[in-house]
């Protein structure tokens, strides 16, 4: 079995195969994240995926809120992704 040389594998995900997907959490009952907060979260995820910044404003979708509890904090969670 041959092990691939990881230095030859691209660290950038192809735009055709992946889009930014992230989670935004706010205190339970607080207003949902606004467009600026959503776009900032998408930009951070694109950076983590080693994707270049969008040249044009992208469309996005939001699902939620989903009630969750993390370390005793009651939160509303929104799933956000590029389209």
N, C-alpha and C positions, 0 to 999 in steps of 0.2 A: 504494500500500500504506500502510495506516495503522498507525502504531506505537502500541501500547497505553501509556497513562499508568501507569507502574509504581507510582505513589503510590496508585492506585485498586485495585491487586491486593492481596489479603489476604496477609499474611506468615505467617498461621497455617494449618497444614495441617489439613484436616478429619479428625475422628476416624474417619469412615467410610472414608476413602481411605488412611490411613497409620497405621501403628503404629510404635512404637520398635523399632529393629533396631540392634544394636551388636555389637562384637567385644570379647571379654575375653581377654587374653593372660597366661599365667603361665609361669615357667621350666619347661622340659621336665621331665616326671616329677613336678612338684609337684601337690598335690591340686587338683582342679577348684575354680573359684570357688564360694564358699558363697552362700546365698540373699541375704544382705545385700549382698555385692559385686555380684551380678547385678542386684538391685533398684536399687542406686546407679548402675550403668552404664545401666540403662533410664531412670532419672530424668534423667541427664545428656543422653541422646539426645533425650528428650521436650523438654527445654529447648532444645536445638539446633534442633529442629523447630518451636519456638514453640508447642508444645502445652501446655495447662494440666496441672498435676500431677493424677494420678489421685485421685479422691475415695475410692476403695475399692481394696483390694489386688487387683491384676490377676494373672491367670495368665500364665505365661511358658513358653517352650520353649527348650531348649538343644541345640545340635548340636555335636559334637566329642568328643574333641579332634582337632585337625588339626595335625600336626607342621609347623612352619614355621621358617625361619631369617631373622632380620632383623639386618643389620649384624654378623654373626658370632655372634649370640645364638641359641641353640636354644630355641624356645618351643612351647608347646601353645596353640592358638588355639580359642576357643569362640565360636560365633555364638549370640546370644541375641536373642529377640524376644518382644513381647507377643502374647497371644492373646485 
